[in-house]
Amino acid sequence: MKELIDLPGKTITVKRKQFLKTNESIDTNLYYIVSGSLKVFILDGEEEQIIRFGYRENIIVSLDSFLTGKPSNFYIQTIKKTVIKIISKTEIDVLLKSESNIFLWTSILEKLVIDQIEREIDILTSSPSDRLKRVLKRSPQPFQEIPDRHIANYLRMSPETLSRLKNLDSNQCL
């Protein structure tokens, strides 16, 4: 991943609640998060449906738009002040001219696909408690960096249910 981070992209600081990408826009950038946090979501009517979080040392990308160069329905928005390194598709293409970097790119794509599969399993898991346990086991970091109301949305439960489950788990020392 160091090769990717060392690419000549620019590093910027983005204020809280700012959009990096909006609905039906094309985004062929990859974002490496230096600090802060953001969310990837779609709108279902007026309601946000969060599908992914990004936080320190994560890569976030609107993968469909990045790969096809076509508009995507995803939004990417900062949750709090976030420092990101923006790496363009052109810079990635230059990186991939070296055969040794193809393995790096493949591993990044594999991680993104595995993350998406894990997300689908989270959504299909019927019990709110099971969804919470899966996410906590996989990555406790969001619970330290992302507000509970966003995590509740991601887990498809009310903030009150999330709070109750977290209190129950802490009382049971799970």
GUKOLFI-485648 format. One record per residue: x, y, z of N, C-alpha, C, CB in turn. Coordinates in steps of 0.1 Angstrom, whole numbers, plus 5000, padded with zeros to 4 digits. Each point is the difference from the previous one (the first is absolute). Glycine has a CB too. Layout:
+------+------+------+-------+-------+-------+------+------+------+-------+-------+-------+
: n.c1 : n.c2 : n.c3 : ca.c1 : ca.c2 : ca.c3 : c.c1 : c.c2 : c.c3 : cb.c1 : cb.c2 : cb.c3 :
+------+------+------+-------+-------+-------+------+------+------+-------+-------+-------+
:    X :    Y :    Z :     X :     Y :     Z :    X :    Y :    Z :     X :     Y :     Z :
...
+------+------+------+-------+-------+-------+------+------+------+-------+-------+-------+
// end
This chain:
+------+------+------+-------+-------+-------+------+------+------+-------+-------+-------+
: n.c1 : n.c2 : n.c3 : ca.c1 : ca.c2 : ca.c3 : c.c1 : c.c2 : c.c3 : cb.c1 : cb.c2 : cb.c3 :
+------+------+------+-------+-------+-------+------+------+------+-------+-------+-------+
: 5008 : 4988 : 5000 :  4992 :  5012 :  5000 : 5009 : 5013 : 5000 :  4982 :  4987 :  5012 :
: 5030 : 5011 : 4993 :  5009 :  5012 :  5000 : 5002 : 5006 : 4986 :  5012 :  4990 :  5020 :
: 4989 : 5001 : 4970 :  5001 :  5005 :  4986 : 4989 : 5009 : 4996 :  5013 :  4980 :  4995 :
: 4975 : 5016 : 5009 :  4988 :  5008 :  4997 : 5000 : 5013 : 5008 :  4987 :  4979 :  4996 :
: 5016 : 5021 : 5016 :  5000 :  5012 :  5008 : 5011 : 5010 : 4996 :  4992 :  4987 :  5019 :
: 5019 : 5007 : 4975 :  5011 :  5008 :  4996 : 4998 : 5007 : 4986 :  5015 :  4985 :  5013 :
: 4974 : 5012 : 4980 :  4997 :  5006 :  4987 : 4998 : 5015 : 5002 :  4989 :  4979 :  4992 :
: 5013 : 5028 : 4997 :  5001 :  5015 :  5002 : 4986 : 5007 : 5001 :  5020 :  4998 :  4987 :
: 4970 : 4995 : 5017 :  4987 :  5006 :  5002 : 5001 : 5012 : 5010 :  4988 :  4978 :  4995 :
: 5001 : 5029 : 5006 :  5001 :  5012 :  5009 : 4992 : 4996 : 5013 :  5002 :  5016 :  4981 :
: 5003 : 4990 : 5030 :  4994 :  4998 :  5013 : 4992 : 5013 : 5004 :  5018 :  4984 :  5007 :
: 4970 : 5014 : 4997 :  4991 :  5011 :  5003 : 4993 : 4998 : 5013 :  4997 :  5005 :  4976 :
: 4999 : 5006 : 5030 :  4992 :  4999 :  5012 : 4986 : 5004 : 4996 :  5019 :  5005 :  5016 :
: 4971 : 4987 : 4988 :  4986 :  5002 :  4996 : 4992 : 5002 : 5013 :  5002 :  4986 :  4979 :
: 4990 : 5025 : 5021 :  4992 :  5003 :  5012 : 4989 : 4989 : 5002 :  5004 :  5024 :  4996 :
: 4991 : 4976 : 5016 :  4989 :  4991 :  5004 : 4988 : 5002 : 4991 :  5008 :  5001 :  5024 :
: 4986 : 4988 : 4972 :  4987 :  5000 :  4992 : 5002 : 5004 : 4986 :  4988 :  5004 :  5021 :
: 5024 : 4997 : 4974 :  5003 :  5003 :  4986 : 4999 : 4988 : 4991 :  5014 :  5020 :  5007 :
: 4982 : 4982 : 4981 :  4998 :  4988 :  4990 : 5013 : 5000 : 4992 :  4975 :  5002 :  4999 :
: 5030 : 4985 : 4999 :  5011 :  4998 :  4991 : 4993 : 4995 : 4987 :  5017 :  4994 :  5018 :
: 4972 : 5000 : 4983 :  4992 :  4995 :  4988 : 4985 : 5000 : 5003 :  5020 :  4985 :  4994 :
: 4973 : 5019 : 4996 :  4985 :  5000 :  5001 : 4994 : 4991 : 4990 :  5001 :  5024 :  5008 :
: 4986 : 4974 : 4993 :  4992 :  4991 :  4992 : 5002 : 5004 : 4985 :  4983 :  4997 :  5019 :
: 5018 : 4993 : 4973 :  5000 :  5001 :  4985 : 5013 : 5007 : 4995 :  4975 :  5000 :  5000 :
: 5035 : 5002 : 5009 :  5012 :  5006 :  4995 : 5010 : 4989 : 4997 :  4996 :  5021 :  5014 :
: 5014 : 4982 : 4978 :  5011 :  4991 :  4997 : 5012 : 5003 : 5010 :  4993 :  4999 :  4975 :
: 5012 : 4991 : 5031 :  5012 :  5002 :  5009 : 5010 : 4990 : 4997 :  4985 :  5010 :  5018 :
: 5026 : 4993 : 4976 :  5011 :  4991 :  4997 : 5012 : 5002 : 5009 :  4992 :  4999 :  4976 :
: 5005 : 5005 : 5036 :  5010 :  5002 :  5010 : 4999 : 4989 : 5011 :  5000 :  5025 :  4996 :
: 5011 : 4972 : 5009 :  5001 :  4991 :  5012 : 5005 : 5009 : 5011 :  5006 :  4979 :  4986 :
: 4988 : 5019 : 5026 :  5003 :  5008 :  5012 : 5006 : 4992 : 5011 :  4981 :  5015 :  4994 :
: 5031 : 4989 : 5010 :  5007 :  4994 :  5011 : 4997 : 5009 : 5012 :  5018 :  4989 :  4986 :
: 4977 : 5006 : 5025 :  4996 :  5009 :  5011 : 5012 : 5000 : 5010 :  4976 :  4994 :  4998 :
: 5030 : 5018 : 5004 :  5011 :  5002 :  5009 : 4994 : 5002 : 5014 :  5013 :  5011 :  4982 :
: 4976 : 4996 : 5019 :  4994 :  5002 :  5013 : 4985 : 5004 : 4998 :  5022 :  5006 :  5011 :
: 4970 : 4992 : 4999 :  4986 :  5004 :  4999 : 4991 : 4988 : 4995 :  5007 :  5023 :  4995 :
: 4981 : 4980 : 5001 :  4991 :  4989 :  4996 : 4990 : 5005 : 4990 :  5003 :  4989 :  5022 :
: 4992 : 5002 : 4970 :  4990 :  5003 :  4990 : 4991 : 4988 : 4998 :  5016 :  5016 :  4988 :
: 4973 : 4987 : 5005 :  4990 :  4989 :  4997 : 4997 : 4999 : 4985 :  4990 :  5003 :  5023 :
: 5007 : 4985 : 4972 :  4996 :  4998 :  4987 : 4985 : 4996 : 5001 :  5024 :  4994 :  4991 :
: 4967 : 5012 : 5002 :  4986 :  4997 :  5001 : 4993 : 5003 : 4987 :  5001 :  5005 :  5024 :
: 4987 : 4989 : 4976 :  4990 :  5003 :  4989 : 4988 : 5006 : 5007 :  5009 :  4982 :  4984 :
: 4983 : 5025 : 5008 :  4987 :  5005 :  5005 : 4989 : 4991 : 4995 :  5008 :  5024 :  5000 :
: 4984 : 4972 : 5010 :  4988 :  4992 :  4997 : 4988 : 5009 : 5003 :  5011 :  4977 :  5006 :
: 4984 : 5030 : 4984 :  4991 :  5011 :  5002 : 5007 : 5011 : 5007 :  4981 :  4984 :  5002 :
: 5015 : 5020 : 5010 :  5007 :  5010 :  5008 : 5010 : 4995 : 5010 :  4980 :  5014 :  4997 :
: 5020 : 4972 : 5004 :  5008 :  4994 :  5011 : 5013 : 4995 : 4995 :  4979 :  4994 :  5011 :
: 5032 : 5009 : 4997 :  5013 :  4995 :  4997 : 5000 : 4985 : 5004 :  5011 :  5023 :  5004 :
: 4996 : 4970 : 4987 :  5003 :  4986 :  5003 : 5016 : 4999 : 4999 :  4977 :  4991 :  4991 :
: 5029 : 5009 : 5021 :  5015 :  4999 :  5001 : 5004 : 4986 : 4996 :  5001 :  5019 :  5018 :
: 5009 : 4980 : 4973 :  5005 :  4987 :  4996 : 5014 : 4998 : 5004 :  4984 :  5000 :  4981 :
: 5023 : 5011 : 5023 :  5014 :  4998 :  5003 : 5005 : 5012 : 5008 :  5004 :  4986 :  4979 :
: 5006 : 5012 : 5029 :  5007 :  5011 :  5007 : 5014 : 5000 : 4996 :  4985 :  4998 :  5020 :
: 5021 : 5013 : 4981 :  5015 :  5002 :  4998 : 5005 : 5007 : 5012 :  4998 :  5000 :  4974 :
: 5014 : 4995 : 5031 :  5006 :  5007 :  5011 : 5015 : 4998 : 4998 :  4980 :  4996 :  5015 :
: 5028 : 5009 : 4995 :  5014 :  5000 :  4999 : 5006 : 4987 : 4993 :  5000 :  5015 :  5020 :
: 5008 : 4987 : 4970 :  5008 :  4990 :  4993 : 4991 : 4991 : 4992 :  5017 :  5001 :  5018 :
: 4971 : 5004 : 4978 :  4991 :  4992 :  4991 : 5001 : 5006 : 4986 :  4985 :  4994 :  5019 :
: 5011 : 4998 : 4971 :  4998 :  5005 :  4987 : 4985 : 5000 : 4997 :  5023 :  4991 :  4992 :
: 4972 : 5020 : 5002 :  4986 :  5001 :  4996 : 5000 : 5004 : 4985 :  4993 :  5007 :  5024 :
: 4998 : 4987 : 4969 :  4999 :  5002 :  4986 : 4985 : 4997 : 4996 :  5025 :  4995 :  4996 :
: 4970 : 5013 : 4995 :  4988 :  4996 :  4993 : 5004 : 4990 : 4989 :  4987 :  5023 :  5006 :
: 5014 : 4965 : 4998 :  5006 :  4990 :  4991 : 4994 : 4999 : 4986 :  5007 :  4988 :  5021 :
: 4979 : 5012 : 4979 :  4994 :  4999 :  4987 : 5003 : 5012 : 4991 :  4982 :  4988 :  5011 :
: 5018 : 5024 : 4994 :  5004 :  5011 :  4992 : 5015 : 5000 : 4996 :  4981 :  5013 :  5011 :
: 5027 : 4983 : 4999 :  5015 :  5000 :  4998 : 5003 : 4990 : 4989 :  5004 :  5006 :  5024 :
: 4990 : 4983 : 4976 :  5003 :  4990 :  4990 : 4994 : 5002 : 4986 :  5002 :  4984 :  5018 :
: 4986 : 5022 : 4982 :  4993 :  5002 :  4987 : 5001 : 5014 : 4994 :  4985 :  4982 :  5007 :
: 5018 : 5028 : 5002 :  5000 :  5014 :  4995 : 4986 : 5005 : 4998 :  5022 :  4996 :  4989 :
: 4968 : 4997 : 5017 :  4986 :  5004 :  4998 : 4995 : 5005 : 5013 :  4997 :  4983 :  4982 :
: 4992 : 5025 : 5018 :  4994 :  5005 :  5012 : 4995 : 4988 : 5009 :  4992 :  5020 :  4988 :
: 5008 : 4983 : 5025 :  4997 :  4991 :  5011 : 4989 : 5006 : 5009 :  5023 :  4989 :  4999 :
: 4969 : 5003 : 5007 :  4990 :  5005 :  5010 : 5006 : 5003 : 5014 :  4983 :  4988 :  4987 :
: 5030 : 5009 : 5015 :  5005 :  5001 :  5013 : 5003 : 5015 : 5003 :  5010 :  4977 :  4998 :
: 4989 : 5026 : 5015 :  5005 :  5012 :  5006 : 5012 : 4997 : 5009 :  4976 :  5011 :  4999 :
: 5034 : 4997 : 5001 :  5011 :  4999 :  5010 : 5000 : 5013 : 5007 :  5013 :  4983 :  4986 :
: 4985 : 5017 : 5028 :  5000 :  5012 :  5008 : 5008 : 4998 : 5012 :  4977 :  5006 :  4991 :
: 5030 : 5005 : 5013 :  5007 :  5000 :  5013 : 4991 : 5000 : 5011 :  5019 :  5011 :  4989 :
: 4984 : 4982 : 5022 :  4993 :  5000 :  5012 : 5006 : 5011 : 5010 :  4994 :  4975 :  4997 :
: 5019 : 5026 : 5003 :  5007 :  5010 :  5007 : 5011 : 5005 : 4992 :  4994 :  4989 :  5022 :
: 5013 : 5021 : 4982 :  5011 :  5005 :  4993 : 5010 : 4989 : 4996 :  4998 :  5022 :  5012 :
: 5005 : 4977 : 4975 :  5007 :  4988 :  4995 : 5012 : 5004 : 4991 :  4979 :  4987 :  5002 :
: 5032 : 5007 : 5001 :  5012 :  5002 :  4991 : 5001 : 4988 : 4991 :  5012 :  5015 :  5017 :
: 4987 : 4988 : 4970 :  5001 :  4989 :  4990 : 5010 : 5003 : 4990 :  4976 :  4995 :  5003 :
: 5030 : 4994 : 4992 :  5008 :  5000 :  4988 : 4992 : 4996 : 4988 :  5021 :  4996 :  5014 :
: 4979 : 5012 : 4976 :  4992 :  4997 :  4988 : 5010 : 4994 : 4990 :  4983 :  5019 :  5004 :
: 5013 : 4969 : 4991 :  5008 :  4994 :  4990 : 4991 : 4997 : 4988 :  5016 :  4989 :  5017 :
: 4988 : 5017 : 4971 :  4992 :  4999 :  4989 : 5002 : 4987 : 4992 :  5001 :  5024 :  4998 :
: 4989 : 4972 : 4994 :  5001 :  4988 :  4992 : 5012 : 5001 : 4991 :  4975 :  4997 :  5001 :
: 5028 : 5014 : 4994 :  5012 :  5002 :  4992 : 5013 : 4996 : 5007 :  4988 :  5018 :  4987 :
: 5013 : 4986 : 5026 :  5011 :  4997 :  5008 : 5001 : 4985 : 5003 :  4999 :  5022 :  5010 :
: 4989 : 4972 : 4992 :  4999 :  4985 :  5002 : 5005 : 4993 : 4987 :  4981 :  5003 :  5017 :
: 5014 : 5002 : 4972 :  5004 :  4993 :  4987 : 5015 : 5001 : 4998 :  4978 :  5006 :  4990 :
: 5028 : 5005 : 5013 :  5015 :  5001 :  4999 : 5006 : 4990 : 5010 :  4999 :  5024 :  4993 :
: 4996 : 4975 : 5019 :  5006 :  4990 :  5009 : 4999 : 4986 : 4995 :  4993 :  5016 :  5019 :
: 4996 : 4981 : 4974 :  4998 :  4986 :  4995 : 5008 : 4997 : 4988 :  4977 :  5002 :  5009 :
: 5030 : 5007 : 4986 :  5009 :  4997 :  4988 : 5012 : 4991 : 5005 :  4993 :  5022 :  4989 :
: 5009 : 4979 : 5024 :  5011 :  4992 :  5006 : 4993 : 4987 : 5004 :  5014 :  5020 :  5008 :
: 4991 : 4968 : 4987 :  4994 :  4987 :  5003 : 4999 : 4997 : 5015 :  5008 :  4992 :  4977 :
: 5002 : 5013 : 5030 :  5001 :  4997 :  5015 : 4988 : 5007 : 5007 :  5025 :  4997 :  4999 :
: 4970 : 5013 : 4996 :  4989 :  5008 :  5006 : 4986 : 4994 : 4997 :  5014 :  5020 :  4999 :
: 4986 : 4971 : 4991 :  4987 :  4994 :  4997 : 4995 : 4991 : 5012 :  5006 :  5000 :  4976 :
: 5003 : 4994 : 5031 :  4997 :  4992 :  5012 : 4994 : 5009 : 5011 :  5018 :  4984 :  4995 :
: 4988 : 5028 : 5007 :  4995 :  5010 :  5009 : 4986 : 5004 : 4997 :  5023 :  5008 :  5004 :
: 4974 : 4995 : 4983 :  4987 :  5004 :  4996 : 4990 : 4989 : 5001 :  5010 :  5016 :  4984 :
: 4994 : 4972 : 5013 :  4991 :  4988 :  5002 : 4997 : 4998 : 5014 :  5010 :  4989 :  4980 :
: 4999 : 5013 : 5029 :  4997 :  4998 :  5014 : 4991 : 5011 : 5005 :  5022 :  4989 :  5004 :
: 4979 : 5023 : 4991 :  4991 :  5011 :  5004 : 4986 : 4997 : 4995 :  5019 :  5016 :  4999 :
: 4980 : 4979 : 4989 :  4986 :  4997 :  4994 : 4994 : 4988 : 5008 :  5008 :  5009 :  4977 :
: 5001 : 4981 : 5026 :  4995 :  4989 :  5007 : 4994 : 5004 : 5014 :  5017 :  4985 :  4989 :
: 4990 : 5024 : 5018 :  4995 :  5005 :  5013 : 4987 : 5007 : 4998 :  5023 :  5002 :  5008 :
: 4976 : 5006 : 4982 :  4987 :  5007 :  4997 : 4989 : 4991 : 4998 :  5012 :  5019 :  4991 :
: 4990 : 4970 : 5001 :  4990 :  4990 :  4997 : 4996 : 4993 : 5013 :  5009 :  4998 :  4976 :
: 5001 : 4997 : 5032 :  4997 :  4993 :  5012 : 4992 : 5009 : 5010 :  5021 :  4987 :  4997 :
: 4983 : 5026 : 5004 :  4992 :  5009 :  5008 : 4986 : 5001 : 4995 :  5021 :  5013 :  5005 :
: 4977 : 4987 : 4982 :  4986 :  5001 :  4995 : 4992 : 4987 : 5003 :  5008 :  5015 :  4982 :
: 4999 : 4973 : 5017 :  4993 :  4988 :  5004 : 4997 : 5000 : 5014 :  5012 :  4988 :  4982 :
: 4997 : 5016 : 5027 :  4997 :  5001 :  5014 : 4988 : 5009 : 5003 :  5024 :  4996 :  5005 :
: 4975 : 5015 : 4988 :  4989 :  5009 :  5001 : 4987 : 4993 : 4997 :  5015 :  5020 :  4995 :
: 4985 : 4973 : 4994 :  4988 :  4993 :  4995 : 4995 : 4990 : 5011 :  5007 :  5003 :  4976 :
: 5003 : 4990 : 5030 :  4996 :  4990 :  5010 : 4995 : 5008 : 5012 :  5018 :  4984 :  4993 :
: 4988 : 5027 : 5011 :  4994 :  5009 :  5011 : 4986 : 5003 : 4997 :  5023 :  5009 :  5005 :
: 4974 : 4995 : 4983 :  4986 :  5005 :  4997 : 4990 : 4988 : 5001 :  5009 :  5018 :  4985 :
: 4996 : 4970 : 5010 :  4991 :  4988 :  5000 : 4999 : 4993 : 5013 :  5007 :  4998 :  4977 :
: 5002 : 5005 : 5033 :  4999 :  4995 :  5013 : 4988 : 5006 : 5007 :  5025 :  4996 :  5001 :
: 4965 : 4995 : 5003 :  4987 :  5005 :  5005 : 5001 : 5007 : 5014 :  4990 :  4982 :  4986 :
: 5018 : 5013 : 5023 :  5000 :  5005 :  5013 : 5008 : 5013 : 5002 :  4997 :  4976 :  5008 :
: 4998 : 5035 : 4997 :  5008 :  5012 :  5002 : 5012 : 4997 : 5009 :  4980 :  5013 :  4998 :
: 5018 : 4978 : 5012 :  5011 :  4996 :  5009 : 5011 : 4993 : 4992 :  4984 :  4998 :  5019 :
: 5013 : 4993 : 4972 :  5010 :  4993 :  4992 : 5007 : 5010 : 4990 :  4986 :  4979 :  5002 :
: 5007 : 5030 : 4993 :  5006 :  5010 :  4991 : 5010 : 5008 : 5008 :  4979 :  5002 :  4986 :
: 5018 : 5002 : 5026 :  5009 :  5008 :  5008 : 5012 : 4992 : 5003 :  4981 :  5013 :  5010 :
: 5017 : 4975 : 4994 :  5012 :  4991 :  5004 : 5009 : 4998 : 4988 :  4986 :  4989 :  5018 :
: 5008 : 5009 : 4970 :  5009 :  4997 :  4988 : 5008 : 5012 : 4998 :  4983 :  4985 :  4990 :
: 5011 : 5027 : 5010 :  5008 :  5012 :  4997 : 5011 : 5003 : 5011 :  4980 :  5010 :  4988 :
: 5016 : 4988 : 5025 :  5010 :  5002 :  5010 : 5011 : 4990 : 4999 :  4982 :  5008 :  5015 :
: 5015 : 4980 : 4982 :  5011 :  4990 :  4998 : 5009 : 5003 : 4988 :  4985 :  4983 :  5010 :
: 5009 : 5022 : 4980 :  5008 :  5003 :  4987 : 5008 : 5012 : 5002 :  4982 :  4989 :  4987 :
: 5013 : 5021 : 5019 :  5007 :  5013 :  5001 : 4994 : 5009 : 5011 :  5006 :  4998 :  4976 :
: 5000 : 5002 : 5036 :  4995 :  5009 :  5011 : 5003 : 5015 : 4997 :  5003 :  4980 :  5016 :
: 5006 : 5023 : 4975 :  5004 :  5014 :  4998 : 4988 : 5009 : 4997 :  5022 :  4991 :  4992 :
: 4968 : 5006 : 5000 :  4990 :  5009 :  4997 : 4993 : 5005 : 5013 :  4996 :  4989 :  4978 :
: 5003 : 5002 : 5032 :  4993 :  5004 :  5012 : 5008 : 5010 : 5008 :  4990 :  4977 :  5001 :
: 5022 : 5025 : 4996 :  5008 :  5010 :  5006 : 5000 : 5013 : 4993 :  5014 :  4982 :  5009 :
: 4983 : 5018 : 4978 :  5002 :  5011 :  4991 : 4987 : 5005 : 4994 :  5022 :  4992 :  4996 :
: 4967 : 5000 : 5004 :  4988 :  5003 :  4993 : 4989 : 5002 : 5010 :  5007 :  4987 :  4979 :
: 4985 : 5024 : 5020 :  4988 :  5002 :  5009 : 4990 : 4988 : 4999 :  5003 :  5025 :  4998 :
: 4992 : 4972 : 5013 :  4990 :  4988 :  5001 : 4989 : 5001 : 4991 :  5006 :  4998 :  5023 :
: 4989 : 5014 : 4974 :  4988 :  5001 :  4991 : 5003 : 4996 : 4986 :  4992 :  5019 :  5014 :
: 5021 : 4983 : 4982 :  5004 :  4995 :  4987 : 5002 : 4985 : 5000 :  5011 :  5022 :  4995 :
: 4995 : 4973 : 5016 :  5002 :  4985 :  5001 : 4986 : 4993 : 5000 :  5022 :  5004 :  5013 :
: 4968 : 5002 : 4994 :  4987 :  4994 :  5001 : 4994 : 5000 : 4985 :  4997 :  5008 :  5024 :
: 5005 : 5002 : 4969 :  4995 :  5000 :  4986 : 5007 : 4989 : 4992 :  4995 :  5025 :  5001 :
: 5018 : 4974 : 5000 :  5007 :  4990 :  4993 : 4995 : 4986 : 5004 :  5020 :  5015 :  5000 :
: 4977 : 4983 : 5012 :  4995 :  4987 :  5005 : 4985 : 4998 : 4998 :  5019 :  5000 :  5017 :
: 4975 : 5010 : 4977 :  4985 :  4999 :  4998 : 4992 : 4998 : 5013 :  5005 :  4991 :  4977 :
: 4998 : 5017 : 5033 :  4993 :  5000 :  5012 : 4999 : 5014 : 5005 :  5007 :  4977 :  5006 :
: 4984 : 5025 : 5004 :  4998 :  5014 :  5006 : 5012 : 5003 : 5009 :  4975 :  4998 :  4998 :
: 5028 : 5014 : 5004 :  5011 :  5004 :  5010 : 4997 : 4994 : 5014 :  5005 :  5021 :  4986 :
: 4982 : 4979 : 5017 :  4996 :  4995 :  5013 : 5003 : 4985 : 5001 :  4982 :  5017 :  5002 :
: 5015 : 4975 : 4988 :  5003 :  4986 :  5000 : 5015 : 4998 : 5001 :  4980 :  4995 :  4986 :
: 5028 : 5012 : 5007 :  5015 :  4999 :  5000 : 5004 : 5003 : 5015 :  5003 :  5007 :  4975 :
: 4993 : 5004 : 5031 :  5003 :  5003 :  5013 : 4997 : 4989 : 5010 :  4996 :  5024 :  4994 :
: 4992 : 4971 : 5005 :  4996 :  4989 :  5008 : 5009 : 4988 : 4999 :  4976 :  5008 :  4999 :
: 5027 : 4988 : 4988 :  5008 :  4988 :  4998 : 5014 : 5002 : 5005 :  4986 :  4995 :  4980 :
: 5020 : 5017 : 5018 :  5013 :  5003 :  5005 : 5000 : 5000 : 5015 :  5005 :  5014 :  4980 :
: 4985 : 4991 : 5027 :  4999 :  4999 :  5015 : 4999 : 4986 : 5004 :  4990 :  5023 :  5001 :
: 5002 : 4969 : 4992 :  4998 :  4986 :  5004 : 5013 : 4993 : 4998 :  4976 :  5001 :  4993 :
: 5031 : 5001 : 4996 :  5013 :  4993 :  4998 : 5010 : 5004 : 5011 :  4995 :  4999 :  4975 :
: 5006 : 5014 : 5028 :  5010 :  5004 :  5010 : 4996 : 4995 : 5014 :  5005 :  5021 :  4987 :
: 4982 : 4977 : 5016 :  4996 :  4994 :  5013 : 5003 : 4985 : 5000 :  4983 :  5018 :  5002 :
: 5017 : 4976 : 4987 :  5003 :  4986 :  4999 : 5015 : 4997 : 4997 :  4977 :  4996 :  4992 :
: 5031 : 5015 : 5006 :  5014 :  4999 :  4998 : 5003 : 4992 : 4987 :  5004 :  5002 :  5025 :
: 4988 : 5000 : 4965 :  5003 :  4993 :  4987 : 5010 : 5007 : 4992 :  4977 :  4992 :  5000 :
+------+------+------+-------+-------+-------+------+------+------+-------+-------+-------+
// end
